[in-house]
Amino acid sequence: MTDPASRRVTLRDVADHANCSTATVSRALNSPEQVAVEVRARIDASIKALGYVPNGAARALRSQRSQIVGAVIPTIKYSIYARLIESLERRLAMDGYSLLLTTHDYDPVKELEQTQLLLTRGVEGIVLVGDSHDGGLHQLLAKHRRPYVNTYVFNPASKHPCIGFDNRLAAARAARYLHDLGHRRIAVITGPTKNNDRQADRLAGIRSALEERGLDLPSSMVIERPHLIENGREALEILFQLPEPPTAVLCGSDVLAFGVLSECQELGVSVPNQLSVVGFDDQDFAKHLRPALTTVGIPAVEMGIEAANYILRKLNRQPANNFTNLDVQLIVRGTTMPPAALSTQGKRAVPVSA
Protein backbone atom coordinates (compact mmCIF):
# COMPACT_ATOMS: atom_id res chain seq x y z
CA MET A 1 0.00 0.00 0.00
CA THR A 2 1.38 3.42 -0.97
CA ASP A 3 2.20 5.78 1.88
CA PRO A 4 0.01 8.91 1.34
CA ALA A 5 2.82 11.10 2.71
CA SER A 6 5.16 9.90 -0.05
CA ARG A 7 2.62 10.24 -2.92
CA ARG A 8 3.32 13.00 -5.42
CA VAL A 9 0.83 15.85 -5.16
CA THR A 10 -0.97 16.22 -8.49
CA LEU A 11 -2.64 19.03 -10.38
CA ARG A 12 -5.98 17.42 -9.51
CA ASP A 13 -5.14 17.61 -5.78
CA VAL A 14 -4.48 21.34 -6.11
CA ALA A 15 -7.70 21.86 -8.09
CA ASP A 16 -9.80 20.02 -5.50
CA HIS A 17 -8.16 21.94 -2.64
CA ALA A 18 -8.70 25.30 -4.37
CA ASN A 19 -12.24 24.35 -5.47
CA CYS A 20 -11.63 24.94 -9.16
CA SER A 21 -10.90 22.93 -12.33
CA THR A 22 -7.52 21.48 -13.33
CA ALA A 23 -7.66 23.68 -16.43
CA THR A 24 -7.86 26.76 -14.21
CA VAL A 25 -4.87 25.61 -12.15
CA SER A 26 -2.93 24.97 -15.36
CA ARG A 27 -3.73 28.47 -16.65
CA ALA A 28 -2.74 29.99 -13.30
CA LEU A 29 0.66 28.31 -13.58
CA ASN A 30 1.34 28.97 -17.26
CA SER A 31 -0.66 32.14 -18.04
CA PRO A 32 -1.49 33.78 -14.70
CA GLU A 33 -2.71 36.98 -16.36
CA GLN A 34 -5.67 34.98 -17.71
CA VAL A 35 -6.88 34.04 -14.23
CA ALA A 36 -8.72 36.30 -11.79
CA VAL A 37 -6.59 37.63 -8.94
CA GLU A 38 -8.81 36.07 -6.25
CA VAL A 39 -8.66 32.65 -7.94
CA ARG A 40 -4.89 32.88 -8.37
CA ALA A 41 -4.50 33.69 -4.68
CA ARG A 42 -6.61 30.66 -3.76
CA ILE A 43 -4.55 28.40 -6.06
CA ASP A 44 -1.26 29.79 -4.72
CA ALA A 45 -2.41 29.08 -1.17
CA SER A 46 -3.34 25.49 -2.13
CA ILE A 47 0.01 24.93 -3.84
CA LYS A 48 1.83 26.11 -0.74
CA ALA A 49 -0.36 24.09 1.63
CA LEU A 50 0.01 20.87 -0.35
CA GLY A 51 3.67 21.32 -1.31
CA TYR A 52 2.85 20.92 -4.99
CA VAL A 53 5.77 21.07 -7.42
CA PRO A 54 4.93 21.22 -11.15
CA ASN A 55 6.88 18.61 -13.07
CA GLY A 56 8.93 20.76 -15.41
CA ALA A 57 10.67 17.74 -16.88
CA ALA A 58 7.35 16.15 -17.79
CA ARG A 59 6.30 19.31 -19.54
CA ALA A 60 9.56 19.34 -21.50
CA LEU A 61 9.91 15.66 -22.37
CA ARG A 62 7.55 12.74 -22.25
CA SER A 63 10.40 10.65 -20.92
CA GLN A 64 10.62 13.02 -17.93
CA ARG A 65 14.39 13.27 -18.50
CA SER A 66 15.39 16.92 -18.59
CA GLN A 67 19.15 16.24 -18.63
CA ILE A 68 19.49 19.01 -16.03
CA VAL A 69 21.05 18.84 -12.55
CA GLY A 70 20.55 21.61 -10.01
CA ALA A 71 23.01 23.06 -7.51
CA VAL A 72 22.02 25.20 -4.52
CA ILE A 73 25.03 27.03 -3.04
CA PRO A 74 25.27 29.69 -0.32
CA THR A 75 26.55 32.57 -2.47
CA ILE A 76 28.40 33.75 -5.57
CA LYS A 77 29.56 36.99 -3.92
CA TYR A 78 33.06 35.56 -3.67
CA SER A 79 34.85 32.78 -5.48
CA ILE A 80 35.01 30.10 -2.76
CA TYR A 81 32.59 27.85 -4.62
CA ALA A 82 33.75 28.67 -8.16
CA ARG A 83 36.04 25.66 -8.64
CA LEU A 84 33.42 23.26 -7.27
CA ILE A 85 30.77 24.56 -9.67
CA GLU A 86 33.13 24.67 -12.65
CA SER A 87 34.25 21.06 -12.23
CA LEU A 88 30.70 19.91 -11.47
CA GLU A 89 29.41 21.51 -14.66
CA ARG A 90 32.27 20.15 -16.77
CA ARG A 91 31.76 16.58 -15.54
CA LEU A 92 27.99 16.70 -16.07
CA ALA A 93 28.49 18.03 -19.61
CA MET A 94 30.56 14.95 -20.46
CA ASP A 95 27.35 12.92 -20.05
CA GLY A 96 25.14 15.43 -21.82
CA TYR A 97 23.75 17.16 -18.70
CA SER A 98 23.43 20.87 -18.01
CA LEU A 99 23.74 22.59 -14.62
CA LEU A 100 21.16 24.97 -13.18
CA LEU A 101 22.55 27.09 -10.32
CA THR A 102 20.85 29.08 -7.58
CA THR A 103 21.87 30.58 -4.21
CA HIS A 104 20.32 30.94 -0.75
CA ASP A 105 22.60 33.41 1.11
CA TYR A 106 22.91 31.06 4.14
CA ASP A 107 19.15 31.11 4.72
CA PRO A 108 17.71 27.57 5.20
CA VAL A 109 14.19 28.70 4.32
CA LYS A 110 15.38 30.30 1.10
CA GLU A 111 17.42 27.18 0.35
CA LEU A 112 14.22 25.12 0.59
CA GLU A 113 12.39 27.58 -1.69
CA GLN A 114 15.20 27.57 -4.25
CA THR A 115 15.30 23.77 -4.25
CA GLN A 116 11.56 23.69 -4.88
CA LEU A 117 12.08 26.16 -7.73
CA LEU A 118 14.70 23.90 -9.29
CA LEU A 119 12.29 20.99 -9.09
CA THR A 120 9.73 23.03 -11.02
CA ARG A 121 12.37 23.35 -13.75
CA GLY A 122 12.57 19.59 -13.94
CA VAL A 123 16.04 18.99 -12.51
CA GLU A 124 16.87 15.31 -12.11
CA GLY A 125 19.23 15.67 -9.14
CA ILE A 126 20.39 18.26 -6.61
CA VAL A 127 23.86 19.16 -5.31
CA LEU A 128 23.88 20.92 -1.93
CA VAL A 129 26.52 22.50 0.32
CA GLY A 130 26.86 21.48 3.96
CA ASP A 131 25.02 18.95 6.12
CA SER A 132 22.65 21.32 7.91
CA HIS A 133 19.42 22.09 6.07
CA ASP A 134 15.77 22.87 6.74
CA GLY A 135 13.99 19.66 7.75
CA GLY A 136 11.54 20.04 4.89
CA LEU A 137 14.28 19.95 2.28
CA HIS A 138 15.00 16.23 2.51
CA GLN A 139 11.29 15.45 2.72
CA LEU A 140 10.76 17.41 -0.50
CA LEU A 141 13.53 15.57 -2.31
CA ALA A 142 12.29 12.21 -1.04
CA LYS A 143 8.74 12.94 -2.15
CA HIS A 144 9.92 13.76 -5.66
CA ARG A 145 12.44 10.91 -5.69
CA ARG A 146 15.37 13.08 -6.69
CA PRO A 147 18.93 12.02 -5.81
CA TYR A 148 20.97 14.59 -3.93
CA VAL A 149 24.36 14.91 -2.28
CA ASN A 150 25.90 17.25 0.30
CA THR A 151 29.33 18.73 -0.47
CA TYR A 152 32.04 20.49 1.57
CA VAL A 153 31.40 18.08 4.45
CA PHE A 154 32.25 14.54 5.42
CA ASN A 155 30.06 13.04 8.10
CA PRO A 156 29.64 9.25 7.88
CA ALA A 157 27.21 9.42 10.82
CA SER A 158 24.80 11.51 8.75
CA LYS A 159 21.64 10.07 7.22
CA HIS A 160 22.44 11.93 4.01
CA PRO A 161 25.07 11.28 1.32
CA CYS A 162 28.08 13.57 1.41
CA ILE A 163 31.25 14.22 -0.54
CA GLY A 164 33.87 16.43 1.07
CA PHE A 165 36.25 16.63 3.99
CA ASP A 166 36.26 16.84 7.78
CA ASN A 167 36.21 20.58 8.50
CA ARG A 168 37.09 20.05 12.19
CA LEU A 169 40.21 18.04 11.43
CA ALA A 170 41.33 20.40 8.66
CA ALA A 171 41.15 23.49 10.89
CA ALA A 172 42.63 21.63 13.87
CA ARG A 173 45.67 20.73 11.78
CA ALA A 174 46.31 24.41 11.05
CA ALA A 175 45.97 25.29 14.75
CA ARG A 176 48.43 22.57 15.77
CA TYR A 177 50.87 23.81 13.16
CA LEU A 178 50.85 27.32 14.65
CA HIS A 179 51.23 25.89 18.14
CA ASP A 180 54.22 23.79 16.99
CA LEU A 181 55.80 26.98 15.66
CA GLY A 182 55.60 28.39 19.17
CA HIS A 183 52.53 30.62 18.98
CA ARG A 184 50.44 30.86 22.12
CA ARG A 185 48.30 33.93 21.37
CA ILE A 186 46.32 32.65 18.41
CA ALA A 187 43.23 34.51 17.17
CA VAL A 188 40.51 33.32 14.80
CA ILE A 189 38.68 35.39 12.20
CA THR A 190 35.87 33.15 11.00
CA GLY A 191 32.96 33.51 8.65
CA PRO A 192 29.52 33.62 10.28
CA THR A 193 28.76 30.32 12.02
CA LYS A 194 24.96 30.73 12.07
CA ASN A 195 23.42 28.38 9.48
CA ASN A 196 26.94 27.44 8.37
CA ASP A 197 28.04 24.09 9.74
CA ARG A 198 31.38 24.29 7.87
CA GLN A 199 32.54 27.44 9.65
CA ALA A 200 31.12 26.24 12.97
CA ASP A 201 33.01 22.95 12.65
CA ARG A 202 36.26 24.71 11.75
CA LEU A 203 35.99 26.95 14.82
CA ALA A 204 35.21 23.92 16.97
CA GLY A 205 38.22 22.10 15.53
CA ILE A 206 40.55 24.99 16.31
CA ARG A 207 39.20 25.32 19.83
CA SER A 208 39.55 21.59 20.47
CA ALA A 209 43.11 21.44 19.10
CA LEU A 210 44.23 24.33 21.31
CA GLU A 211 42.54 22.84 24.36
CA GLU A 212 44.47 19.62 23.74
CA ARG A 213 47.64 21.71 24.01
CA GLY A 214 46.48 23.40 27.20
CA LEU A 215 45.46 26.69 25.57
CA ASP A 216 42.20 28.56 25.95
CA LEU A 217 40.59 30.41 23.05
CA PRO A 218 38.96 33.44 24.71
CA SER A 219 35.96 35.08 23.05
CA SER A 220 38.01 38.25 22.55
CA MET A 221 40.25 36.28 20.19
CA VAL A 222 37.34 35.12 17.99
CA ILE A 223 35.70 37.46 15.48
CA GLU A 224 32.93 36.47 13.07
CA ARG A 225 32.60 38.40 9.84
CA PRO A 226 31.24 37.69 6.33
CA HIS A 227 33.90 36.70 3.80
CA LEU A 228 34.87 40.15 2.51
CA ILE A 229 38.32 41.71 2.30
CA GLU A 230 37.26 44.80 4.25
CA ASN A 231 35.94 42.57 7.04
CA GLY A 232 39.34 40.91 7.42
CA ARG A 233 40.89 44.35 7.75
CA GLU A 234 38.33 45.48 10.33
CA ALA A 235 38.72 42.29 12.36
CA LEU A 236 42.49 42.66 12.59
CA GLU A 237 42.13 46.26 13.69
CA ILE A 238 39.91 45.07 16.56
CA LEU A 239 42.38 42.33 17.53
CA PHE A 240 45.29 44.75 17.61
CA GLN A 241 43.44 46.89 20.16
CA LEU A 242 43.59 44.06 22.72
CA PRO A 243 46.03 44.44 25.65
CA GLU A 244 47.83 41.35 24.36
CA PRO A 245 47.23 41.14 20.62
CA PRO A 246 47.73 37.83 18.80
CA THR A 247 51.01 36.69 17.29
CA ALA A 248 49.11 34.53 14.80
CA VAL A 249 45.70 34.68 13.11
CA LEU A 250 43.75 31.74 11.66
CA CYS A 251 41.20 32.85 9.06
CA GLY A 252 38.08 31.02 7.94
CA SER A 253 38.81 31.86 4.30
CA ASP A 254 41.57 33.22 2.10
CA VAL A 255 39.39 36.26 1.45
CA LEU A 256 39.47 37.21 5.14
CA ALA A 257 43.21 36.46 5.23
CA PHE A 258 43.71 38.80 2.25
CA GLY A 259 42.03 41.54 4.30
CA VAL A 260 44.33 40.80 7.25
CA LEU A 261 47.42 41.10 5.04
CA SER A 262 46.12 44.35 3.56
CA GLU A 263 45.57 45.84 7.02
CA CYS A 264 49.04 44.72 8.10
CA GLN A 265 50.51 46.58 5.16
CA GLU A 266 48.47 49.66 6.08
CA LEU A 267 49.61 49.51 9.72
CA GLY A 268 53.23 48.72 8.92
CA VAL A 269 53.02 45.28 10.56
CA SER A 270 55.58 42.87 9.13
CA VAL A 271 54.23 39.44 8.05
CA PRO A 272 55.38 36.92 9.17
CA ASN A 273 57.97 38.60 11.45
CA GLN A 274 55.39 40.31 13.65
CA LEU A 275 52.27 38.35 12.76
CA SER A 276 51.68 34.92 11.22
CA VAL A 277 48.59 34.50 9.04
CA VAL A 278 46.86 31.32 7.84
CA GLY A 279 43.98 31.20 5.37
CA PHE A 280 41.55 28.51 4.28
CA ASP A 281 40.62 27.36 0.73
CA ASP A 282 43.85 27.98 -1.26
CA GLN A 283 42.23 30.36 -3.71
CA ASP A 284 44.10 31.08 -6.94
CA PHE A 285 45.42 34.40 -5.64
CA ALA A 286 46.87 32.91 -2.42
CA LYS A 287 50.21 31.83 -3.87
CA HIS A 288 50.63 35.15 -5.70
CA LEU A 289 50.40 37.37 -2.62
CA ARG A 290 53.62 38.78 -1.19
CA PRO A 291 54.36 37.07 1.04
CA ALA A 292 52.52 34.06 -0.36
CA LEU A 293 49.72 32.89 1.92
CA THR A 294 49.98 29.82 4.11
CA THR A 295 46.57 28.17 3.84
CA VAL A 296 44.52 24.99 4.01
CA GLY A 297 44.02 23.67 0.50
CA ILE A 298 40.66 22.01 -0.03
CA PRO A 299 39.75 19.56 -2.84
CA ALA A 300 37.12 21.76 -4.53
CA VAL A 301 37.71 20.39 -8.03
CA GLU A 302 37.55 16.78 -6.85
CA MET A 303 34.37 17.53 -4.90
CA GLY A 304 32.66 18.82 -8.02
CA ILE A 305 33.71 15.80 -10.07
CA GLU A 306 32.70 13.29 -7.41
CA ALA A 307 29.37 15.03 -6.78
CA ALA A 308 28.57 14.79 -10.50
CA ASN A 309 29.65 11.14 -10.56
CA TYR A 310 27.38 10.38 -7.60
CA ILE A 311 24.30 12.02 -9.14
CA LEU A 312 24.94 10.41 -12.54
CA ARG A 313 25.34 6.95 -11.03
CA LYS A 314 22.12 7.37 -9.06
CA LEU A 315 20.25 8.51 -12.17
CA ASN A 316 21.56 5.48 -14.07
CA ARG A 317 20.62 3.20 -11.15
CA GLN A 318 24.22 2.20 -10.58
CA PRO A 319 25.89 1.57 -7.18
CA ALA A 320 27.20 4.76 -5.56
CA ASN A 321 29.19 5.31 -2.37
CA ASN A 322 27.15 7.54 -0.05
CA PHE A 323 30.20 8.84 1.83
CA THR A 324 33.40 10.05 0.20
CA ASN A 325 36.19 11.59 2.28
CA LEU A 326 38.68 13.74 0.36
CA ASP A 327 42.09 14.88 1.57
CA VAL A 328 43.01 18.43 2.52
CA GLN A 329 46.51 19.89 2.59
CA LEU A 330 48.18 22.40 4.86
CA ILE A 331 50.16 24.48 2.37
CA VAL A 332 52.99 26.28 4.14
CA ARG A 333 54.14 29.44 2.37
CA GLY A 334 55.54 32.76 3.44
CA THR A 335 53.04 34.16 5.95
CA THR A 336 53.96 31.95 8.91
CA MET A 337 57.00 31.59 11.15
CA PRO A 338 57.74 31.28 14.90
CA PRO A 339 56.84 34.34 16.98
CA ALA A 340 59.60 36.94 17.16
CA ALA A 341 60.75 35.87 20.64
CA LEU A 342 61.56 32.37 19.33
CA SER A 343 63.40 33.51 16.19
CA THR A 344 67.18 33.80 16.18
CA GLN A 345 68.96 36.57 14.30
CA GLY A 346 65.95 36.97 12.02
CA LYS A 347 66.32 33.43 10.67
CA ARG A 348 63.25 31.31 10.18
CA ALA A 349 63.13 28.34 12.56
CA VAL A 350 61.95 24.88 11.51
CA PRO A 351 58.72 23.75 13.27
CA VAL A 352 58.68 20.60 15.35
CA SER A 353 55.88 19.16 13.18
CA ALA A 354 53.54 20.30 10.45
N, C-alpha and C positions, 0 to 999 in steps of 0.2 A: 504493500500500500504506500502511495506517495505521501511524503510528509508535506502538509500544506505550507509550512514555513519555508520549504525549499522550492516550491513551485514558482515558476516565472509568472510575474504579474502580466496580464495581457491587456490589450486595448479594450476588450470587452469588459474586463474588471473595472477599468477606469470609467468606461461609459456607464456601467451600472451604478458605480459609486457616485458619479456626478449627475445621474438621472438624465442622461441624454443618449443619443445614438453614437455608434462607433464612427460613423461618417463625420459627425460633428467633432469628435475628439481628434480624428485624423486631420480635419481642416484646421483645428486649433493649433496642432503641432506644425503643420506644413504651410498654412496660409492664415496666420492668426488675425490678419486684418479683415478677413471674411466672417469672423465670428464675433458676436456681441461681447462687449467688455464683461458684462455680468456672467455670461456663460464661460468665457475664458477664465475668469477668476475661479469659478466653481471647478473647472477641469484642472487648473493648476493646483488647487487645494487637494483634489483627489489624487493627482500624480504624486504630490509630496507625501500624502498620508499613506499611500500604498507602496511607495518606493518604486514606482514604475520607471523603467528605462527603455525607451524606444530602441529597437534593434536596428541600428544603422547598417550593420553588415547585411542583414536580411533585405533591407531596402536596396542596397547596392548590388548584391549578388544572390542569386537563388541558392547557391552553395553555402551561403553565410560565411564565406571566407573573404575577409576584407584585405588580407595581406598587410595589415597595419598592427603595430605594437605601440602601446602608449607608455610614456615615462612621466612620472610626477615627481619633480625635484623641488627642494626648498626655494631656490632662487637662481637667477641668472645675473644678479647684480655684480658678481665677481666670478672669477674663472675657476673656482675650486672644482666645479662639476664638469668643466668643459671636456676634459680628456675622457671621462667616463662616457659622456653622451656621444662624443665623436666615435669612440671605438664601438659602442653599442650600435650606433647607426650603421657603421661600416660593416659590422658582422651581419646584421639583419639584412642589409642590401645584398649580401652574397647569396642569400636564399630567396631573394625577390620580395623582401618585406620593407615597408617604409616605417619611419618612426614619427609619432605624434607626441609633442612635448608640451607640458604645462607646468606651472609652478604654484606653490601654496604659501610662500612667505612664512614658514614655520607655524602655520595655523592648522591644527588637526581638522577642524570643521571645514575649512576651505579645501584641504587635501581630499576630504571625502567628497565634497561637491565637484572638484575637478576630476576625480576618478569617475564619478557618475557621468560627467560630461564626456569623458573619453569613451565610456561604454556606449553612449548615444551615437558616437561616431563609428561604432562597430569595431573597436580594437579587439584583437584576439588574445592579448596578454598585457600585463601591466608590470613595469619595473618601478620599484619604490626605493626610497632612501631611509635608512634607519629601521629600528625594530619597534618603535613606539608610535602607534597610530590610533585614531578614533576607533572605538569598538565596532562601530557600524561598517567600517571599511572592509574588514574581512568577511563579514556577513554578506555584504553587497557582492563581493567577488565570488563567494561561494554560491550565492543564489544564481548568478549568471554564469557559473562554471568557467571562469576565466583563470588561467594560470597566472601566478604572480611571484615575484621574488624581491626580498629586501636586499639592498646593497649598503656598503660602507659599514657593515656590522658582521660579526661572527658570533653567534650565540647558539650552540648546539642544544641548549636547554629550551629554546624557543619552540613554539608550536608551528612557526612559520618558516619557510625556506629562506636561507640567507647566503649571500656571497660577499665576503669582505674580510675584515681583519678584526682582531681584538683591540679595541681602542684603549682599554685600560692598560694592557701590557705594553702597547706602543708608547704611550705617554710615560709610563713608569720607567721604561728603558732610558728615555731622555733624562728623566729626573735623576736616576742612578748615575748616569754619565756625568752630570754636573756635580753630583756629590763626590764621585771618584776624583774629579778634578780638584776638589778641595772647597767648593762653594758650600756655605752654610746659610747664607741669606738669599734664598731663592724665591722669586716672585712669579706669579702666574697671571698672564693676560689672556683670558679665555673668551671665546664667543659666548653669546647668551646660552645658558643651560636649560631654560624653560622650553619645553617641547622640542628639545634637541638632545636625544640620548647619547649621541656621539661626543658632544662637548662635555656633557655631564660625566660620562665614563672616563674621558681623558683627565678631567679634574680629579675624579676619584682615584684614578691610577697614580697620579702624581702625589696626591696626599698620602696614599697607602705606601708608596715607595719611600717617601721621606720619613714616615712614621716608623718603617722598618729600620731606618738608620738612626732613629732617636731624635728626629727633627719634627717640630711642629710647623704647620702652615697656617699662620694667623690670618684672620679675615682681612687685615690691612694689606696683606701681600697678595690678595686675589682681587682682580678687577675684571668684571664682565662688560664687554663692549661688542657691538656688531662688527663684522669683518670689514672694516674700512681703514684706510691708511691713516686718516686723521684721528681715528679712535685709538690706534696704537700710539700715536704721538701724545694724545691727551692722557692716556693711561700711564705712560712713562713719566710724564710731568707730575702726576699725582704721587707716584711711587718715590720720586726723588725728593718729595717734600717730607717724607717720613724721617724721624730722628735717626734711624739706621736704615738707609736705603739699600736695596738689594745689590748684590755683586753679580747676579745672574737673573735673566728673565726667560721663562718658558712661555711661548706664545701658542695659542690655539690654532693659528694659521700663519702662513707666510705673509699674508696681507697685513696682519697686525704686526708681525716682526718687521716688515718694511717700514711701517710707521714708527716703530721704536728706533730703528737705525736712522731714520730721517730726523727724529727729535734729538738723538745723540749728536748728530752732525750740527744741528742748530745750537745745541748747548755746549758744544766743544768737548763732549765726552768721548774718549777714545775707546773704540771697540776693536779687539776684545780686552785691551789693557786695563780699562776701568770698568767695563761691563761686558759680560758674556751674554749672547742672545741666541736662542734656539727657536726655530719655526716649526711648522707642521704642514706637510703636503708636498714639498719639493716642487713648487711651481716653476715654470720655465725661467722666470727671471731670477730665481734664487741663486743660481751659480754665477750669474753675471753681476751681482751686486759687488761693491768693494767696501769692506771685505765680503767675500762670498759667504752666503748664509749657511750655517749649520742647521740641519732640519731633519725631520722624520719623513722619509720618502714613502708614499703610499702607492699601492698597485692599482691606480685608477684605470689604466688601459686594460689590464687583465680583468678587472671587475666588469667593465663594459662587455668584453668578449664573453666572459663566462656567464654573465646575466643573459645575453642573447642566446648563447648555447642552451641554457636551461629552459628558457621560454620555447625555443624552437623544438627541443626534444619533447617537451610536454605537449606541444601542439601536434607533433607527429606520433604521439603515444609511445614514445621510447623511454627507457629507464633514465632517470636523472637524479643525481645526488642532491639532496635537499640542503646540505650544509657543506660549503666550500671555504676553507680557511686559507687566505693568501698571506704571503710574507710581507713585512715592512722592513725598512732599512733605516738605521740612524746614519745619516750622511754628515760626517764631520768635515767642516770647511774652516773658514777663517774667522768666524765670529765667536769662537769659544777658546778659552785657555784658563789655567788656574787663576784664582784671584791674585791681585797684585802682591799681597803679603807672602804668597807661596812661590812667586816667580824669583828667579835668580839672575841678576844682571840683565834683565829684560829678555832673557831667553825663555822660550816656550817649553814648559815641562811636559813630560809624557804621562798621561793618566794611568792609574793603576789598572783599570779595565774600562772597556767601552761598551 
